[in-house]
């Protein structure tokens, strides 16, 4: 009789077994193999026509898409056809050229005194087909030597050395009627700047280091002052620095000790990771001037005989990381699985009961309802934007999740039992019982408009845009796939299908996210210890900020936000409350909120950990970033470019799941409101079967409207759709949240006063929006406060309600 060792020997000697193990080993190697080292941002280079002149060039730039070259008292511009250089008359009385500040579209001229070579003035450059025009700006407060400058966000930044030998930074807003210069202390060491790059609210300045053999990069911002960003890997070509994308600077860099005719590399500096990467595809030699080009640089090179100037350019190319066959199979299986769940509940349920369709027959287990709450609250925006936020900053925004637990505790103890006792299907039924049917219908209508206008279209469009940017899947097709499948399973299966697909989708999201974290850490040299050491050294896991700076994400700001975004708005949120109302009892309703809170903490840490892991990974592999992509595309880029086939499809399915779970919840909730708050109130002889049918038709219509709006959004260049959604939610959502607060937390509020409060809050918040009085993030809080204050004061002008308030407020049951 053979023991275990004999079995293993026989198994090992089996050729089929050996082949299977070899195949599994190769598969595991493919899954866990480190990313290839080649750059994801190749260059496309080319030549421009030569300029026949022996005059030494002072600088070059691009104005309105056409190159401009300047010498002392001379100017040339490339003609419309891009075939030849045309001389432009030099403006009479124009000062001596020091250098040009440009961003690839517009330019400013720095002028200097010929004797001292100190920069004293700056003028906006306008180049027509026949002449060069200068629009002077206020002169510098004091002359600067070795001045360099940059422009971003309508702000000019000029760095140089003052008459006292100390470094200075000057800034001027170019879009004000009376611009004036602001002076700031310069960088340590007072070295002469070789380049200046403006990046959002920060400025990068390169200067010689203390030894004089290399260069260092310094970063300045109004809040943090000057901070060192490391050593430059060589010598920067003076004036070659230009902004690229949202978080990169592009430079021409020569090796240390190389002479002026030596080739220069095009290199990017990633401002978030402080990592340098070389862009392959161009190495110009003998460069005498450089300027910004579309997603790149162009440069001037003096010919050997000195009679002409040659020009070359290089642009960064974005390559698509197309999904492969196994990714498509995984994505298809996921979508068909969601549709199967909807079809299962369609065939199982008789669909003659409104309670069965709208609140799942009030038979949903608390743990399923709680996980569905989390899935609904975690949209595709969170799946993409939270890792990007952690990649860019740290974990301070995670404080919101931690403090929200306190708000959810209050909701579970005080709000949920109150609403469960009323046996609602629409949360706005409470407003009818507490105040008047008109208040209910007004609040419900505002909620429907807000959900369709500010949430559904954005939730569909943003992930589709991110996926299209990376994988090449067309935005319209992504919108149609997500929207179409969501409409089908939601309208087929009702609330049960929504909750159980949410349940599955949470595990799809978590599985993909956890694999991504493990894959990143596996590919970091040194593993887990190196990961935590690198992240902690740069404070990337910094969490709590107890300062009172209202411009930062502090603990106190999140306490204020949770008060309005959780405690005061949770009761009126049909999308969330509908899950709580679907549970079996008051006790299970409360437990569903506790489950939501319990999942929120590890879920939040997981998505922020992805962002930190991405930061550590790309700090070690800067060549694997695409500098032209927005910061929000960081995680989608990693998914498409680094993860193995099949896993990429799984995590793309996770992004789809994050969008579809929220979208299905909104479709179901809006159709519920339309049926319960309007159809059943206005129809002559409504029956449960007709009400369910009306909800199904409404769900399809609402989904199609959202798809149409998302496709319309794809045709416009909107700077921040997330900000637009925040604005609309604040403008439309505060009124009925305030009405709920007045109803639950006061006994004196009445229907006329609440109606006045809702109308006044919307109008006054629109005034704040029109005149841009505050940041859009404050609209919701302002609207709620206005509704509460005005509604309560207005209620005092009308007789107190005589109806019983028993069970309608958070206070002990009293009739007064």
Secondary structure as the mmCIF struct_conf table of DSSP 4:
data_model
#
loop_
_struct_conf.conf_type_id
_struct_conf.id
_struct_conf.beg_label_comp_id
_struct_conf.beg_label_asym_id
_struct_conf.beg_label_seq_id
_struct_conf.end_label_comp_id
_struct_conf.end_label_asym_id
_struct_conf.end_label_seq_id
HELX_RH_AL_P HELX_RH_AL_P1 UNK A 4 UNK A 13
HELX_RH_AL_P HELX_RH_AL_P2 UNK A 15 UNK A 32
HELX_LH_PP_P HELX_LH_PP_P1 UNK A 33 UNK A 36
BEND BEND1 UNK A 38 UNK A 38
BEND BEND2 UNK A 40 UNK A 41
STRN STRN1 UNK A 43 UNK A 51
BEND BEND3 UNK A 55 UNK A 55
HELX_LH_PP_P HELX_LH_PP_P2 UNK A 56 UNK A 56
STRN STRN2 UNK A 57 UNK A 63
TURN_TY1_P TURN_TY1_P1 UNK A 64 UNK A 65
STRN STRN3 UNK A 66 UNK A 71
TURN_TY1_P TURN_TY1_P2 UNK A 72 UNK A 73
STRN STRN4 UNK A 74 UNK A 78
TURN_TY1_P TURN_TY1_P3 UNK A 80 UNK A 81
BEND BEND4 UNK A 82 UNK A 83
STRN STRN5 UNK A 85 UNK A 88
STRN STRN6 UNK A 89 UNK A 89
HELX_LH_PP_P HELX_LH_PP_P3 UNK A 90 UNK A 91
TURN_TY1_P TURN_TY1_P4 UNK A 92 UNK A 93
HELX_LH_PP_P HELX_LH_PP_P4 UNK A 94 UNK A 95
STRN STRN7 UNK A 96 UNK A 102
BEND BEND5 UNK A 104 UNK A 105
STRN STRN8 UNK A 107 UNK A 112
TURN_TY1_P TURN_TY1_P5 UNK A 114 UNK A 116
STRN STRN9 UNK A 119 UNK A 127
BEND BEND6 UNK A 129 UNK A 130
STRN STRN10 UNK A 131 UNK A 131
STRN STRN11 UNK A 132 UNK A 136
HELX_LH_PP_P HELX_LH_PP_P5 UNK A 138 UNK A 140
BEND BEND7 UNK A 141 UNK A 142
STRN STRN12 UNK A 144 UNK A 144
STRN STRN13 UNK A 145 UNK A 152
TURN_TY1_P TURN_TY1_P6 UNK A 153 UNK A 154
STRN STRN14 UNK A 155 UNK A 161
TURN_TY1_P TURN_TY1_P7 UNK A 163 UNK A 164
BEND BEND8 UNK A 165 UNK A 165
STRN STRN15 UNK A 167 UNK A 173
TURN_TY1_P TURN_TY1_P8 UNK A 174 UNK A 175
BEND BEND9 UNK A 176 UNK A 176
TURN_TY1_P TURN_TY1_P9 UNK A 177 UNK A 178
STRN STRN16 UNK A 181 UNK A 185
TURN_TY1_P TURN_TY1_P10 UNK A 188 UNK A 189
HELX_LH_PP_P HELX_LH_PP_P6 UNK A 191 UNK A 192
STRN STRN17 UNK A 193 UNK A 199
TURN_TY1_P TURN_TY1_P11 UNK A 200 UNK A 201
STRN STRN18 UNK A 202 UNK A 208
TURN_TY1_P TURN_TY1_P12 UNK A 210 UNK A 211
BEND BEND10 UNK A 212 UNK A 214
STRN STRN19 UNK A 215 UNK A 221
TURN_TY1_P TURN_TY1_P13 UNK A 222 UNK A 224
STRN STRN20 UNK A 225 UNK A 231
BEND BEND11 UNK A 233 UNK A 234
STRN STRN21 UNK A 235 UNK A 236
HELX_LH_PP_P HELX_LH_PP_P7 UNK A 237 UNK A 237
TURN_TY1_P TURN_TY1_P14 UNK A 238 UNK A 239
STRN STRN22 UNK A 242 UNK A 244
TURN_TY1_P TURN_TY1_P15 UNK A 245 UNK A 247
STRN STRN23 UNK A 248 UNK A 254
HELX_LH_PP_P HELX_LH_PP_P8 UNK A 255 UNK A 255
TURN_TY1_P TURN_TY1_P16 UNK A 256 UNK A 257
TURN_TY1_P TURN_TY1_P17 UNK A 260 UNK A 261
BEND BEND12 UNK A 262 UNK A 262
STRN STRN24 UNK A 263 UNK A 263
STRN STRN25 UNK A 265 UNK A 270
TURN_TY1_P TURN_TY1_P18 UNK A 271 UNK A 274
STRN STRN26 UNK A 275 UNK A 278
HELX_LH_PP_P HELX_LH_PP_P9 UNK A 279 UNK A 279
TURN_TY1_P TURN_TY1_P19 UNK A 280 UNK A 281
STRN STRN27 UNK A 285 UNK A 285
BEND BEND13 UNK A 286 UNK A 286
STRN STRN28 UNK A 287 UNK A 293
TURN_TY1_P TURN_TY1_P20 UNK A 294 UNK A 295
STRN STRN29 UNK A 296 UNK A 302
TURN_TY1_P TURN_TY1_P21 UNK A 304 UNK A 305
BEND BEND14 UNK A 306 UNK A 307
STRN STRN30 UNK A 309 UNK A 316
HELX_LH_PP_P HELX_LH_PP_P10 UNK A 317 UNK A 320
HELX_RH_AL_P HELX_RH_AL_P3 UNK A 325 UNK A 348
HELX_RH_AL_P HELX_RH_AL_P4 UNK A 354 UNK A 359
HELX_RH_3T_P HELX_RH_3T_P1 UNK A 360 UNK A 362
STRN STRN31 UNK A 364 UNK A 364
HELX_RH_AL_P HELX_RH_AL_P5 UNK A 366 UNK A 377
BEND BEND15 UNK A 378 UNK A 378
HELX_RH_AL_P HELX_RH_AL_P6 UNK A 380 UNK A 392
BEND BEND16 UNK A 393 UNK A 393
BEND BEND17 UNK A 395 UNK A 395
HELX_RH_3T_P HELX_RH_3T_P2 UNK A 396 UNK A 398
HELX_RH_AL_P HELX_RH_AL_P7 UNK A 399 UNK A 410
HELX_RH_PI_P HELX_RH_PI_P1 UNK A 411 UNK A 415
HELX_RH_AL_P HELX_RH_AL_P8 UNK A 416 UNK A 421
TURN_TY1_P TURN_TY1_P22 UNK A 422 UNK A 423
BEND BEND18 UNK A 425 UNK A 426
TURN_TY1_P TURN_TY1_P23 UNK A 427 UNK A 428
HELX_RH_AL_P HELX_RH_AL_P9 UNK A 429 UNK A 434
TURN_TY1_P TURN_TY1_P24 UNK A 435 UNK A 435
HELX_RH_AL_P HELX_RH_AL_P10 UNK A 437 UNK A 450
HELX_RH_PI_P HELX_RH_PI_P2 UNK A 451 UNK A 456
HELX_RH_AL_P HELX_RH_AL_P11 UNK A 457 UNK A 471
HELX_RH_AL_P HELX_RH_AL_P12 UNK A 475 UNK A 522
TURN_TY1_P TURN_TY1_P25 UNK A 523 UNK A 523
BEND BEND19 UNK A 524 UNK A 524
TURN_TY1_P TURN_TY1_P26 UNK A 525 UNK A 526
HELX_RH_AL_P HELX_RH_AL_P13 UNK A 527 UNK A 537
TURN_TY1_P TURN_TY1_P27 UNK A 538 UNK A 541
TURN_TY1_P TURN_TY1_P28 UNK A 550 UNK A 551
BEND BEND20 UNK A 552 UNK A 552
HELX_RH_AL_P HELX_RH_AL_P14 UNK A 555 UNK A 562
HELX_RH_PI_P HELX_RH_PI_P3 UNK A 563 UNK A 567
TURN_TY1_P TURN_TY1_P29 UNK A 568 UNK A 572
HELX_RH_AL_P HELX_RH_AL_P15 UNK A 574 UNK A 580
TURN_TY1_P TURN_TY1_P30 UNK A 581 UNK A 582
STRN STRN32 UNK A 583 UNK A 583
BEND BEND21 UNK A 584 UNK A 585
HELX_RH_AL_P HELX_RH_AL_P16 UNK A 586 UNK A 620
HELX_RH_3T_P HELX_RH_3T_P3 UNK A 622 UNK A 624
BEND BEND22 UNK A 625 UNK A 625
TURN_TY1_P TURN_TY1_P31 UNK A 627 UNK A 628
BEND BEND23 UNK A 629 UNK A 629
HELX_RH_3T_P HELX_RH_3T_P4 UNK A 631 UNK A 633
HELX_RH_AL_P HELX_RH_AL_P17 UNK A 634 UNK A 642
BEND BEND24 UNK A 643 UNK A 643
HELX_LH_PP_P HELX_LH_PP_P11 UNK A 644 UNK A 644
TURN_TY1_P TURN_TY1_P32 UNK A 645 UNK A 646
HELX_RH_AL_P HELX_RH_AL_P18 UNK A 647 UNK A 673
HELX_RH_PI_P HELX_RH_PI_P4 UNK A 674 UNK A 679
HELX_RH_AL_P HELX_RH_AL_P19 UNK A 680 UNK A 682
BEND BEND25 UNK A 683 UNK A 685
HELX_RH_AL_P HELX_RH_AL_P20 UNK A 688 UNK A 713
TURN_TY1_P TURN_TY1_P33 UNK A 714 UNK A 715
BEND BEND26 UNK A 716 UNK A 716
BEND BEND27 UNK A 719 UNK A 719
HELX_RH_AL_P HELX_RH_AL_P21 UNK A 721 UNK A 745
BEND BEND28 UNK A 747 UNK A 748
HELX_RH_AL_P HELX_RH_AL_P22 UNK A 751 UNK A 770
TURN_TY1_P TURN_TY1_P34 UNK A 771 UNK A 772
BEND BEND29 UNK A 774 UNK A 774
HELX_RH_3T_P HELX_RH_3T_P5 UNK A 776 UNK A 778
HELX_RH_AL_P HELX_RH_AL_P23 UNK A 779 UNK A 795
TURN_TY1_P TURN_TY1_P35 UNK A 796 UNK A 797
BEND BEND30 UNK A 798 UNK A 798
HELX_LH_PP_P HELX_LH_PP_P12 UNK A 799 UNK A 801
BEND BEND31 UNK A 803 UNK A 803
TURN_TY1_P TURN_TY1_P36 UNK A 806 UNK A 808
BEND BEND32 UNK A 809 UNK A 811
BEND BEND33 UNK A 813 UNK A 813
#
